[in-house]
């Protein structure tokens, strides 16, 4: 296949691209605007490969999208380009509406025009795979799981913008016949994660001797999915998923935020002990909660297990240790971000 990956310089996108280059024979074109969270160095290991290409462009620009589709002639689009941080969406929702809703509509319109001019065989094989989040489903109580049939109930500007883009993708499939696929995933973590998110934020602030902020009482629960497992799922859906179908992707690893933070502190105590002999947990500080903070997310991934034979392969304990070790071994990657883009300050106070 020839695959366009929008947002391919982001956290999940770069892992998808690395797997496409290292584990398949597919040819890849990264389409990325390189906003604050697009880190081109995340692709250094594959950037010189003959099957890799990069175009710096915006999905909101129809002429740029049209040119890429015309010149590259893809067999599929993996659409990961999105504004993705809830806190930033609280501070500035407009960018989320523009990129996630308007940008997706532009991409869909141009992809449909391109798809229509393909020959019959290529048109039948073409796929538009939209990557979304479990946050579109709202907040769970103490029990239950999100399934593909769970009604949408987004609670933040971010999740509302992703819900809007999900609906657009399904509408394009239904109205125009575009062969679309949608995946909704739980919280990802792993190497190359931008430092504004919980796990890298805590690792980096801990080793810098800073306070470790935990929202509210730390009881909010997320289902954690190692990014390598998620990328495997995305490629499986792209190549074997049924057009018009939605697949939930989860890690079977529910943890409260305070459990996650304490686990990181425990690993750092072993791998890089503090000079004073105390635990990094001494740096934990409970701070006012995020406005509208959803209490619990949990994914039922039965469909993708049963229909596509995918399941997570990395336990939370192993994945977290791999993640902590990576951040300790790669300070040059995150130090450049802290110097030029984001200094770990609190966002989204409302």
ZADO-1210 file (C-alpha; in nm, 4 decimals, padded with zeros to 6 digits):
<atoms>
<atom x="00.0000" y="00.0000" z="00.0000" code="UNK" pos="1"/>
<atom x="00.0837" y="00.3661" z="-00.0334" code="UNK" pos="2"/>
<atom x="-00.0335" y="00.5311" z="00.2886" code="UNK" pos="3"/>
<atom x="-00.0718" y="00.8972" z="00.3835" code="UNK" pos="4"/>
<atom x="-00.0385" y="00.9460" z="00.7605" code="UNK" pos="5"/>
<atom x="-00.1742" y="01.2822" z="00.8736" code="UNK" pos="6"/>
<atom x="-00.0205" y="01.3952" z="01.2017" code="UNK" pos="7"/>
<atom x="00.2645" y="01.1513" z="01.1441" code="UNK" pos="8"/>
<atom x="00.5117" y="01.3567" z="01.3483" code="UNK" pos="9"/>
<atom x="00.2934" y="01.3346" z="01.6595" code="UNK" pos="10"/>
<atom x="00.3122" y="01.0810" z="01.9400" code="UNK" pos="11"/>
<atom x="00.0861" y="00.8058" z="01.8026" code="UNK" pos="12"/>
<atom x="00.1458" y="00.9013" z="01.4395" code="UNK" pos="13"/>
<atom x="00.5228" y="00.8673" z="01.4627" code="UNK" pos="14"/>
<atom x="00.4879" y="00.5187" z="01.6145" code="UNK" pos="15"/>
<atom x="00.2553" y="00.4213" z="01.3291" code="UNK" pos="16"/>
<atom x="00.5081" y="00.5496" z="01.0762" code="UNK" pos="17"/>
<atom x="00.7993" y="00.3677" z="01.2421" code="UNK" pos="18"/>
<atom x="00.6005" y="00.0427" z="01.2343" code="UNK" pos="19"/>
<atom x="00.4960" y="00.0945" z="00.8719" code="UNK" pos="20"/>
<atom x="00.8581" y="00.1405" z="00.7675" code="UNK" pos="21"/>
<atom x="01.0148" y="-00.1218" z="00.9937" code="UNK" pos="22"/>
<atom x="00.7517" y="-00.3963" z="00.9857" code="UNK" pos="23"/>
<atom x="00.5821" y="-00.3731" z="00.6433" code="UNK" pos="24"/>
<atom x="00.6572" y="-00.3094" z="00.2766" code="UNK" pos="25"/>
<atom x="00.4186" y="-00.0124" z="00.2562" code="UNK" pos="26"/>
<atom x="00.5293" y="00.3298" z="00.1342" code="UNK" pos="27"/>
<atom x="00.4507" y="00.6172" z="00.3698" code="UNK" pos="28"/>
<atom x="00.3978" y="00.9894" z="00.3265" code="UNK" pos="29"/>
<atom x="00.3747" y="01.1933" z="00.6465" code="UNK" pos="30"/>
<atom x="00.1467" y="01.4960" z="00.6160" code="UNK" pos="31"/>
<atom x="00.1974" y="01.7207" z="00.9192" code="UNK" pos="32"/>
<atom x="00.1642" y="02.0913" z="00.9933" code="UNK" pos="33"/>
<atom x="00.4263" y="02.0602" z="01.2706" code="UNK" pos="34"/>
<atom x="00.2357" y="02.2496" z="01.5350" code="UNK" pos="35"/>
<atom x="00.3810" y="02.2671" z="01.8871" code="UNK" pos="36"/>
<atom x="00.3337" y="01.8904" z="01.9451" code="UNK" pos="37"/>
<atom x="00.4655" y="01.7745" z="01.6079" code="UNK" pos="38"/>
<atom x="00.8230" y="01.6639" z="01.6750" code="UNK" pos="39"/>
<atom x="01.0061" y="01.5729" z="01.3565" code="UNK" pos="40"/>
<atom x="01.2974" y="01.4186" z="01.5481" code="UNK" pos="41"/>
<atom x="01.0568" y="01.1409" z="01.6548" code="UNK" pos="42"/>
<atom x="01.0958" y="01.0152" z="01.2968" code="UNK" pos="43"/>
<atom x="01.4756" y="01.0355" z="01.2761" code="UNK" pos="44"/>
<atom x="01.5148" y="00.6568" z="01.2793" code="UNK" pos="45"/>
<atom x="01.3180" y="00.6193" z="00.9536" code="UNK" pos="46"/>
<atom x="01.3540" y="00.9592" z="00.7865" code="UNK" pos="47"/>
<atom x="01.6201" y="00.8426" z="00.5401" code="UNK" pos="48"/>
<atom x="01.4331" y="00.5321" z="00.4313" code="UNK" pos="49"/>
<atom x="01.3438" y="00.5065" z="00.0622" code="UNK" pos="50"/>
<atom x="00.9782" y="00.4295" z="00.1468" code="UNK" pos="51"/>
<atom x="00.9385" y="00.7402" z="00.3664" code="UNK" pos="52"/>
<atom x="00.8364" y="01.0893" z="00.2625" code="UNK" pos="53"/>
<atom x="00.7315" y="01.4072" z="00.4422" code="UNK" pos="54"/>
<atom x="00.5186" y="01.7067" z="00.3440" code="UNK" pos="55"/>
<atom x="00.4816" y="02.0013" z="00.5856" code="UNK" pos="56"/>
<atom x="00.1205" y="02.1069" z="00.5298" code="UNK" pos="57"/>
<atom x="-00.2119" y="02.1757" z="00.7002" code="UNK" pos="58"/>
<atom x="-00.5173" y="01.9485" z="00.6663" code="UNK" pos="59"/>
<atom x="-00.7297" y="02.2656" z="00.6655" code="UNK" pos="60"/>
<atom x="-00.5691" y="02.3665" z="00.3326" code="UNK" pos="61"/>
<atom x="-00.7656" y="02.1958" z="00.0523" code="UNK" pos="62"/>
<atom x="-00.5078" y="02.2818" z="-00.2132" code="UNK" pos="63"/>
<atom x="-00.2285" y="02.1182" z="-00.0123" code="UNK" pos="64"/>
<atom x="-00.4387" y="01.8091" z="00.0541" code="UNK" pos="65"/>
<atom x="-00.5406" y="01.7859" z="-00.3104" code="UNK" pos="66"/>
<atom x="-00.1813" y="01.8133" z="-00.4295" code="UNK" pos="67"/>
<atom x="-00.0599" y="01.5393" z="-00.1961" code="UNK" pos="68"/>
<atom x="-00.3351" y="01.3001" z="-00.3012" code="UNK" pos="69"/>
<atom x="-00.2772" y="01.3747" z="-00.6698" code="UNK" pos="70"/>
<atom x="00.1007" y="01.3361" z="-00.6535" code="UNK" pos="71"/>
<atom x="00.1365" y="01.0511" z="-00.4045" code="UNK" pos="72"/>
<atom x="-00.1633" y="00.8450" z="-00.5231" code="UNK" pos="73"/>
<atom x="-00.2334" y="00.6727" z="-00.1885" code="UNK" pos="74"/>
<atom x="-00.4255" y="00.3512" z="-00.1336" code="UNK" pos="75"/>
<atom x="-00.5213" y="00.4633" z="00.2153" code="UNK" pos="76"/>
<atom x="-00.5250" y="00.7568" z="00.4562" code="UNK" pos="77"/>
<atom x="-00.4541" y="00.7142" z="00.8263" code="UNK" pos="78"/>
<atom x="-00.5924" y="01.0320" z="00.9780" code="UNK" pos="79"/>
<atom x="-00.4269" y="01.1125" z="01.3110" code="UNK" pos="80"/>
<atom x="-00.3794" y="01.4886" z="01.2746" code="UNK" pos="81"/>
<atom x="-00.5603" y="01.6527" z="01.5658" code="UNK" pos="82"/>
<atom x="-00.5345" y="01.8884" z="01.8573" code="UNK" pos="83"/>
<atom x="-00.5498" y="01.6418" z="02.1440" code="UNK" pos="84"/>
<atom x="-00.4931" y="01.7877" z="02.4911" code="UNK" pos="85"/>
<atom x="-00.8020" y="01.8479" z="02.7061" code="UNK" pos="86"/>
<atom x="-00.6353" y="02.1210" z="02.9116" code="UNK" pos="87"/>
<atom x="-00.5382" y="02.3185" z="02.6031" code="UNK" pos="88"/>
<atom x="-00.8925" y="02.2836" z="02.4694" code="UNK" pos="89"/>
<atom x="-01.0214" y="02.4472" z="02.7888" code="UNK" pos="90"/>
<atom x="-00.7857" y="02.7410" z="02.7385" code="UNK" pos="91"/>
<atom x="-00.8434" y="02.7767" z="02.3632" code="UNK" pos="92"/>
<atom x="-01.1250" y="02.5698" z="02.2079" code="UNK" pos="93"/>
<atom x="-01.1170" y="02.7482" z="01.8733" code="UNK" pos="94"/>
<atom x="-00.8043" y="02.5707" z="01.7467" code="UNK" pos="95"/>
<atom x="-00.9620" y="02.2354" z="01.8314" code="UNK" pos="96"/>
<atom x="-01.2740" y="02.3125" z="01.6279" code="UNK" pos="97"/>
<atom x="-01.0632" y="02.4356" z="01.3374" code="UNK" pos="98"/>
<atom x="-00.8227" y="02.1401" z="01.3183" code="UNK" pos="99"/>
<atom x="-01.0401" y="01.8537" z="01.4369" code="UNK" pos="100"/>
<atom x="-01.3707" y="01.9478" z="01.2743" code="UNK" pos="101"/>
<atom x="-01.2914" y="02.1785" z="00.9833" code="UNK" pos="102"/>
<atom x="-00.9667" y="02.0006" z="00.8996" code="UNK" pos="103"/>
<atom x="-01.1348" y="01.6608" z="00.8958" code="UNK" pos="104"/>
<atom x="-01.4124" y="01.7903" z="00.6698" code="UNK" pos="105"/>
<atom x="-01.1551" y="01.9281" z="00.4234" code="UNK" pos="106"/>
<atom x="-00.9661" y="01.5995" z="00.4264" code="UNK" pos="107"/>
<atom x="-01.2863" y="01.4017" z="00.3703" code="UNK" pos="108"/>
<atom x="-01.3972" y="01.6193" z="00.0807" code="UNK" pos="109"/>
<atom x="-01.0619" y="01.5978" z="-00.0954" code="UNK" pos="110"/>
<atom x="-01.0285" y="01.2258" z="-00.0256" code="UNK" pos="111"/>
<atom x="-01.3738" y="01.1646" z="-00.1738" code="UNK" pos="112"/>
<atom x="-01.2903" y="01.3541" z="-00.4927" code="UNK" pos="113"/>
<atom x="-00.9624" y="01.1640" z="-00.5234" code="UNK" pos="114"/>
<atom x="-01.1274" y="00.8263" z="-00.4508" code="UNK" pos="115"/>
<atom x="-01.3960" y="00.8786" z="-00.7131" code="UNK" pos="116"/>
<atom x="-01.1419" y="00.9102" z="-00.9945" code="UNK" pos="117"/>
<atom x="-00.9622" y="00.5833" z="-00.9123" code="UNK" pos="118"/>
<atom x="-01.0207" y="00.2765" z="-01.1262" code="UNK" pos="119"/>
<atom x="-01.2655" y="00.0160" z="-00.9969" code="UNK" pos="120"/>
<atom x="-01.0093" y="-00.2091" z="-00.8280" code="UNK" pos="121"/>
<atom x="-00.8268" y="00.0735" z="-00.6514" code="UNK" pos="122"/>
<atom x="-01.1545" y="00.2366" z="-00.5512" code="UNK" pos="123"/>
<atom x="-01.2696" y="-00.0889" z="-00.3909" code="UNK" pos="124"/>
<atom x="-00.9422" y="-00.1262" z="-00.1981" code="UNK" pos="125"/>
<atom x="-00.9094" y="00.2350" z="-00.0798" code="UNK" pos="126"/>
<atom x="-00.9533" y="00.3088" z="00.2923" code="UNK" pos="127"/>
<atom x="-00.9985" y="00.6282" z="00.4976" code="UNK" pos="128"/>
<atom x="-00.9158" y="00.5431" z="00.8591" code="UNK" pos="129"/>
<atom x="-01.0058" y="00.8062" z="01.1176" code="UNK" pos="130"/>
<atom x="-00.8378" y="00.7735" z="01.4583" code="UNK" pos="131"/>
<atom x="-01.0398" y="00.8992" z="01.7548" code="UNK" pos="132"/>
<atom x="-01.0680" y="00.8730" z="02.1317" code="UNK" pos="133"/>
<atom x="-01.2817" y="00.7121" z="02.4016" code="UNK" pos="134"/>
<atom x="-01.3424" y="01.0598" z="02.5462" code="UNK" pos="135"/>
<atom x="-01.6281" y="01.1104" z="02.2987" code="UNK" pos="136"/>
<atom x="-01.8374" y="00.8721" z="02.5129" code="UNK" pos="137"/>
<atom x="-01.8299" y="01.0911" z="02.8237" code="UNK" pos="138"/>
<atom x="-01.7742" y="00.9678" z="03.1775" code="UNK" pos="139"/>
<atom x="-01.8416" y="00.6246" z="03.3258" code="UNK" pos="140"/>
<atom x="-01.9462" y="00.5438" z="03.6796" code="UNK" pos="141"/>
<atom x="-01.7749" y="00.2792" z="03.8885" code="UNK" pos="142"/>
<atom x="-01.8872" y="-00.0026" z="03.6580" code="UNK" pos="143"/>
<atom x="-01.9353" y="-00.0698" z="03.2882" code="UNK" pos="144"/>
<atom x="-01.7355" y="-00.0191" z="02.9698" code="UNK" pos="145"/>
<atom x="-01.7522" y="00.1821" z="02.6499" code="UNK" pos="146"/>
<atom x="-01.8567" y="-00.0273" z="02.3501" code="UNK" pos="147"/>
<atom x="-01.8935" y="00.0685" z="01.9859" code="UNK" pos="148"/>
<atom x="-02.2653" y="00.1243" z="02.0544" code="UNK" pos="149"/>
<atom x="-02.2196" y="00.3590" z="02.3523" code="UNK" pos="150"/>
<atom x="-02.4001" y="00.6917" z="02.2858" code="UNK" pos="151"/>
<atom x="-02.1765" y="00.9938" z="02.2475" code="UNK" pos="152"/>
<atom x="-02.1650" y="01.2335" z="02.5440" code="UNK" pos="153"/>
<atom x="-01.8526" y="01.4525" z="02.5112" code="UNK" pos="154"/>
<atom x="-01.7758" y="01.6766" z="02.8092" code="UNK" pos="155"/>
<atom x="-01.4780" y="01.8920" z="02.7019" code="UNK" pos="156"/>
<atom x="-01.4097" y="02.1107" z="02.3976" code="UNK" pos="157"/>
<atom x="-01.1528" y="01.8505" z="02.2899" code="UNK" pos="158"/>
<atom x="-01.3867" y="01.5530" z="02.3102" code="UNK" pos="159"/>
<atom x="-01.6691" y="01.7519" z="02.1483" code="UNK" pos="160"/>
<atom x="-01.4443" y="01.8380" z="01.8541" code="UNK" pos="161"/>
<atom x="-01.3444" y="01.4723" z="01.8153" code="UNK" pos="162"/>
<atom x="-01.7079" y="01.3648" z="01.8387" code="UNK" pos="163"/>
<atom x="-01.7877" y="01.6097" z="01.5600" code="UNK" pos="164"/>
<atom x="-01.5107" y="01.4700" z="01.3408" code="UNK" pos="165"/>
<atom x="-01.6265" y="01.1114" z="01.4082" code="UNK" pos="166"/>
<atom x="-01.9774" y="01.2006" z="01.2956" code="UNK" pos="167"/>
<atom x="-01.8448" y="01.3679" z="00.9811" code="UNK" pos="168"/>
<atom x="-01.6429" y="01.0603" z="00.8865" code="UNK" pos="169"/>
<atom x="-01.9418" y="00.8291" z="00.9285" code="UNK" pos="170"/>
<atom x="-02.1646" y="01.0742" z="00.7391" code="UNK" pos="171"/>
<atom x="-01.9208" y="01.0787" z="00.4461" code="UNK" pos="172"/>
<atom x="-01.9219" y="00.6998" z="00.4406" code="UNK" pos="173"/>
<atom x="-02.3002" y="00.6833" z="00.4487" code="UNK" pos="174"/>
<atom x="-02.3733" y="00.9683" z="00.2082" code="UNK" pos="175"/>
<atom x="-02.0909" y="00.9435" z="-00.0443" code="UNK" pos="176"/>
<atom x="-01.9877" y="00.5794" z="-00.0086" code="UNK" pos="177"/>
<atom x="-01.6292" y="00.6606" z="00.0934" code="UNK" pos="178"/>
<atom x="-01.4829" y="00.3425" z="00.2534" code="UNK" pos="179"/>
<atom x="-01.4293" y="00.4741" z="00.6061" code="UNK" pos="180"/>
<atom x="-01.3044" y="00.3143" z="00.9273" code="UNK" pos="181"/>
<atom x="-01.3172" y="00.4665" z="01.2766" code="UNK" pos="182"/>
<atom x="-01.1223" y="00.3622" z="01.5850" code="UNK" pos="183"/>
<atom x="-01.1748" y="00.4966" z="01.9375" code="UNK" pos="184"/>
<atom x="-00.8832" y="00.4326" z="02.1707" code="UNK" pos="185"/>
<atom x="-00.8119" y="00.4656" z="02.5417" code="UNK" pos="186"/>
<atom x="-00.5249" y="00.6723" z="02.6898" code="UNK" pos="187"/>
<atom x="-00.1956" y="00.6039" z="02.5140" code="UNK" pos="188"/>
<atom x="00.1465" y="00.6171" z="02.6759" code="UNK" pos="189"/>
<atom x="00.5028" y="00.5309" z="02.5773" code="UNK" pos="190"/>
<atom x="00.8205" y="00.6830" z="02.4288" code="UNK" pos="191"/>
<atom x="00.8013" y="01.0126" z="02.2376" code="UNK" pos="192"/>
<atom x="00.4899" y="01.1262" z="02.4304" code="UNK" pos="193"/>
<atom x="00.4678" y="01.5073" z="02.4380" code="UNK" pos="194"/>
<atom x="00.5482" y="01.6335" z="02.7919" code="UNK" pos="195"/>
<atom x="00.2095" y="01.8003" z="02.8514" code="UNK" pos="196"/>
<atom x="00.0451" y="01.4583" z="02.9121" code="UNK" pos="197"/>
<atom x="00.0328" y="01.2956" z="03.2569" code="UNK" pos="198"/>
<atom x="00.2974" y="01.0214" z="03.2360" code="UNK" pos="199"/>
<atom x="00.5805" y="01.2135" z="03.0643" code="UNK" pos="200"/>
<atom x="00.4951" y="01.5242" z="03.2671" code="UNK" pos="201"/>
<atom x="00.5387" y="01.3374" z="03.5949" code="UNK" pos="202"/>
<atom x="00.8619" y="01.1663" z="03.4832" code="UNK" pos="203"/>
<atom x="01.0216" y="01.4896" z="03.3660" code="UNK" pos="204"/>
<atom x="00.9111" y="01.7029" z="03.6598" code="UNK" pos="205"/>
<atom x="01.0254" y="01.4331" z="03.9032" code="UNK" pos="206"/>
<atom x="01.3820" y="01.4129" z="03.7724" code="UNK" pos="207"/>
<atom x="01.3980" y="01.7933" z="03.7615" code="UNK" pos="208"/>
<atom x="01.3122" y="01.8069" z="04.1308" code="UNK" pos="209"/>
<atom x="00.9779" y="01.9799" z="04.0779" code="UNK" pos="210"/>
<atom x="00.6387" y="01.9271" z="04.2387" code="UNK" pos="211"/>
<atom x="00.4238" y="01.6526" z="04.0844" code="UNK" pos="212"/>
<atom x="00.0732" y="01.7951" z="04.0317" code="UNK" pos="213"/>
<atom x="-00.2208" y="01.5551" z="04.0679" code="UNK" pos="214"/>
<atom x="-00.5668" y="01.6880" z="03.9871" code="UNK" pos="215"/>
<atom x="-00.8264" y="01.6740" z="04.2653" code="UNK" pos="216"/>
<atom x="-00.7816" y="01.3649" z="04.4829" code="UNK" pos="217"/>
<atom x="-00.6234" y="01.1591" z="04.2036" code="UNK" pos="218"/>
<atom x="-00.9168" y="00.9181" z="04.1847" code="UNK" pos="219"/>
<atom x="-00.9978" y="00.9736" z="03.8148" code="UNK" pos="220"/>
<atom x="-00.9519" y="00.6470" z="03.6253" code="UNK" pos="221"/>
<atom x="-00.8224" y="00.5836" z="03.2743" code="UNK" pos="222"/>
<atom x="-00.7607" y="00.2681" z="03.0720" code="UNK" pos="223"/>
<atom x="-00.3964" y="00.2792" z="02.9603" code="UNK" pos="224"/>
<atom x="-00.2795" y="00.1495" z="02.6206" code="UNK" pos="225"/>
<atom x="00.0878" y="00.1171" z="02.5246" code="UNK" pos="226"/>
<atom x="00.1447" y="00.3133" z="02.2036" code="UNK" pos="227"/>
<atom x="00.3115" y="00.0225" z="02.0216" code="UNK" pos="228"/>
<atom x="00.0031" y="-00.1923" z="02.0820" code="UNK" pos="229"/>
<atom x="-00.2211" y="00.0870" z="01.9567" code="UNK" pos="230"/>
<atom x="-00.0180" y="00.1323" z="01.6385" code="UNK" pos="231"/>
<atom x="-00.0437" y="-00.2421" z="01.5701" code="UNK" pos="232"/>
<atom x="-00.4199" y="-00.2155" z="01.6099" code="UNK" pos="233"/>
<atom x="-00.4415" y="00.0787" z="01.3707" code="UNK" pos="234"/>
<atom x="-00.2485" y="-00.1022" z="01.0998" code="UNK" pos="235"/>
<atom x="-00.4616" y="-00.4111" z="01.1505" code="UNK" pos="236"/>
<atom x="-00.7814" y="-00.2082" z="01.1105" code="UNK" pos="237"/>
<atom x="-00.6459" y="-00.0240" z="00.8063" code="UNK" pos="238"/>
<atom x="-00.5583" y="-00.3445" z="00.6231" code="UNK" pos="239"/>
<atom x="-00.8298" y="-00.5843" z="00.7466" code="UNK" pos="240"/>
<atom x="-01.1129" y="-00.3777" z="00.8936" code="UNK" pos="241"/>
<atom x="-01.4591" y="-00.3755" z="00.7410" code="UNK" pos="242"/>
<atom x="-01.5486" y="-00.0398" z="00.5797" code="UNK" pos="243"/>
<atom x="-01.8155" y="00.1433" z="00.7763" code="UNK" pos="244"/>
<atom x="-01.7134" y="-00.0361" z="01.0944" code="UNK" pos="245"/>
<atom x="-01.5974" y="00.1160" z="01.4243" code="UNK" pos="246"/>
<atom x="-01.3430" y="-00.0573" z="01.6476" code="UNK" pos="247"/>
<atom x="-01.2678" y="00.0282" z="02.0108" code="UNK" pos="248"/>
<atom x="-00.9046" y="-00.0188" z="02.1129" code="UNK" pos="249"/>
<atom x="-00.8185" y="-00.0536" z="02.4823" code="UNK" pos="250"/>
<atom x="-00.5319" y="-00.1733" z="02.6976" code="UNK" pos="251"/>
<atom x="-00.7196" y="-00.3607" z="02.9741" code="UNK" pos="252"/>
<atom x="-00.5232" y="-00.1523" z="03.2238" code="UNK" pos="253"/>
<atom x="-00.7486" y="00.0675" z="03.4346" code="UNK" pos="254"/>
<atom x="-00.5567" y="00.2774" z="03.6842" code="UNK" pos="255"/>
<atom x="-00.6408" y="00.5878" z="03.8856" code="UNK" pos="256"/>
<atom x="-00.4213" y="00.8897" z="03.8273" code="UNK" pos="257"/>
<atom x="-00.2687" y="00.8631" z="04.1737" code="UNK" pos="258"/>
<atom x="-00.1871" y="00.4962" z="04.1111" code="UNK" pos="259"/>
<atom x="-00.0077" y="00.5944" z="03.7917" code="UNK" pos="260"/>
<atom x="00.1883" y="00.8710" z="03.9619" code="UNK" pos="261"/>
<atom x="00.2877" y="00.6469" z="04.2517" code="UNK" pos="262"/>
<atom x="00.3980" y="00.3758" z="04.0077" code="UNK" pos="263"/>
<atom x="00.6201" y="00.6241" z="03.8242" code="UNK" pos="264"/>
<atom x="00.7701" y="00.7386" z="04.1541" code="UNK" pos="265"/>
<atom x="00.8407" y="00.3770" z="04.2520" code="UNK" pos="266"/>
<atom x="01.0203" y="00.3099" z="03.9242" code="UNK" pos="267"/>
<atom x="01.2255" y="00.6269" z="03.9539" code="UNK" pos="268"/>
<atom x="01.3176" y="00.5344" z="04.3118" code="UNK" pos="269"/>
<atom x="01.4737" y="00.2171" z="04.1682" code="UNK" pos="270"/>
<atom x="01.6202" y="00.3502" z="03.8444" code="UNK" pos="271"/>
<atom x="01.7416" y="00.6962" z="03.9525" code="UNK" pos="272"/>
<atom x="01.7229" y="00.7359" z="04.3325" code="UNK" pos="273"/>
<atom x="01.7055" y="01.0849" z="04.4775" code="UNK" pos="274"/>
<atom x="02.0304" y="01.2045" z="04.6320" code="UNK" pos="275"/>
<atom x="01.8601" y="01.2590" z="04.9682" code="UNK" pos="276"/>
<atom x="01.7353" y="00.9000" z="04.9782" code="UNK" pos="277"/>
<atom x="01.3688" y="01.0003" z="04.9930" code="UNK" pos="278"/>
<atom x="01.1037" y="00.8761" z="04.7516" code="UNK" pos="279"/>
<atom x="00.9926" y="01.0843" z="04.4554" code="UNK" pos="280"/>
<atom x="00.6449" y="01.0438" z="04.6027" code="UNK" pos="281"/>
<atom x="00.7456" y="01.3206" z="04.8458" code="UNK" pos="282"/>
<atom x="00.7112" y="01.5599" z="04.5504" code="UNK" pos="283"/>
<atom x="00.3416" y="01.4796" z="04.4898" code="UNK" pos="284"/>
<atom x="00.1103" y="01.7781" z="04.5291" code="UNK" pos="285"/>
<atom x="-00.2697" y="01.7650" z="04.4955" code="UNK" pos="286"/>
<atom x="-00.3954" y="02.0663" z="04.2995" code="UNK" pos="287"/>
<atom x="-00.7418" y="02.2019" z="04.2089" code="UNK" pos="288"/>
<atom x="-00.9165" y="01.9664" z="03.9713" code="UNK" pos="289"/>
<atom x="-00.9499" y="02.0144" z="03.5968" code="UNK" pos="290"/>
<atom x="-01.2815" y="02.1853" z="03.5084" code="UNK" pos="291"/>
<atom x="-01.5362" y="01.9209" z="03.4058" code="UNK" pos="292"/>
<atom x="-01.2932" y="01.6353" z="03.4739" code="UNK" pos="293"/>
<atom x="-01.4445" y="01.3004" z="03.3599" code="UNK" pos="294"/>
<atom x="-01.4274" y="01.0418" z="03.6361" code="UNK" pos="295"/>
<atom x="-01.3650" y="00.7153" z="03.4523" code="UNK" pos="296"/>
<atom x="-01.3012" y="00.5745" z="03.1052" code="UNK" pos="297"/>
<atom x="-01.2856" y="00.2020" z="03.0256" code="UNK" pos="298"/>
<atom x="-01.2877" y="00.0282" z="02.6863" code="UNK" pos="299"/>
<atom x="-01.4492" y="-00.2980" z="02.5825" code="UNK" pos="300"/>
<atom x="-01.2248" y="-00.4135" z="02.2950" code="UNK" pos="301"/>
<atom x="-01.4139" y="-00.7388" z="02.2255" code="UNK" pos="302"/>
<atom x="-01.4921" y="-00.6515" z="01.8639" code="UNK" pos="303"/>
<atom x="-01.1333" y="-00.5933" z="01.7499" code="UNK" pos="304"/>
<atom x="-01.0189" y="-00.9025" z="01.9393" code="UNK" pos="305"/>
<atom x="-01.2855" y="-01.1220" z="01.7826" code="UNK" pos="306"/>
<atom x="-01.2978" y="-00.9848" z="01.4288" code="UNK" pos="307"/>
<atom x="-00.9359" y="-00.8810" z="01.3685" code="UNK" pos="308"/>
<atom x="-00.7444" y="-01.1024" z="01.6133" code="UNK" pos="309"/>
<atom x="-00.5774" y="-00.8092" z="01.7889" code="UNK" pos="310"/>
<atom x="-00.5100" y="-00.7777" z="02.1608" code="UNK" pos="311"/>
<atom x="-00.2693" y="-00.5736" z="02.3730" code="UNK" pos="312"/>
<atom x="00.0646" y="-00.7470" z="02.4246" code="UNK" pos="313"/>
<atom x="00.2353" y="-00.5131" z="02.6718" code="UNK" pos="314"/>
<atom x="00.1217" y="-00.5045" z="03.0337" code="UNK" pos="315"/>
<atom x="00.0919" y="-00.1690" z="03.2064" code="UNK" pos="316"/>
<atom x="00.3795" y="-00.2534" z="03.4414" code="UNK" pos="317"/>
<atom x="00.6147" y="-00.3471" z="03.1576" code="UNK" pos="318"/>
<atom x="00.5046" y="-00.0587" z="02.9381" code="UNK" pos="319"/>
<atom x="00.5470" y="00.1956" z="03.2159" code="UNK" pos="320"/>
<atom x="00.8964" y="00.0720" z="03.2976" code="UNK" pos="321"/>
<atom x="00.9926" y="00.0873" z="02.9293" code="UNK" pos="322"/>
<atom x="00.8539" y="00.4404" z="02.9151" code="UNK" pos="323"/>
<atom x="01.0371" y="00.5627" z="03.2256" code="UNK" pos="324"/>
<atom x="01.3636" y="00.4092" z="03.1047" code="UNK" pos="325"/>
<atom x="01.3205" y="00.5775" z="02.7651" code="UNK" pos="326"/>
<atom x="01.2724" y="00.9244" z="02.9153" code="UNK" pos="327"/>
<atom x="01.5719" y="00.8763" z="03.1430" code="UNK" pos="328"/>
<atom x="01.7850" y="00.7687" z="02.8450" code="UNK" pos="329"/>
<atom x="01.6658" y="01.0401" z="02.6044" code="UNK" pos="330"/>
<atom x="01.6794" y="01.3778" z="02.7821" code="UNK" pos="331"/>
<atom x="01.7956" y="01.5445" z="02.4609" code="UNK" pos="332"/>
<atom x="01.4541" y="01.4727" z="02.3041" code="UNK" pos="333"/>
<atom x="01.2408" y="01.6252" z="02.5787" code="UNK" pos="334"/>
<atom x="01.4882" y="01.8962" z="02.6853" code="UNK" pos="335"/>
<atom x="01.4598" y="02.0589" z="02.3428" code="UNK" pos="336"/>
<atom x="01.0811" y="02.0661" z="02.3824" code="UNK" pos="337"/>
<atom x="01.1023" y="02.2215" z="02.7286" code="UNK" pos="338"/>
<atom x="01.3397" y="02.4896" z="02.6026" code="UNK" pos="339"/>
<atom x="01.1403" y="02.5912" z="02.2967" code="UNK" pos="340"/>
<atom x="00.7758" y="02.4800" z="02.3206" code="UNK" pos="341"/>
<atom x="00.6402" y="02.3900" z="02.6619" code="UNK" pos="342"/>
<atom x="00.7904" y="02.4175" z="03.0104" code="UNK" pos="343"/>
<atom x="00.5587" y="02.1751" z="03.1998" code="UNK" pos="344"/>
<atom x="00.3485" y="02.4608" z="03.3422" code="UNK" pos="345"/>
<atom x="-00.0164" y="02.3961" z="03.4273" code="UNK" pos="346"/>
<atom x="-00.2706" y="02.4387" z="03.1498" code="UNK" pos="347"/>
<atom x="-00.6499" y="02.4376" z="03.1389" code="UNK" pos="348"/>
<atom x="-00.7422" y="02.6136" z="03.4598" code="UNK" pos="349"/>
<atom x="-01.0542" y="02.7572" z="03.2970" code="UNK" pos="350"/>
</atoms>
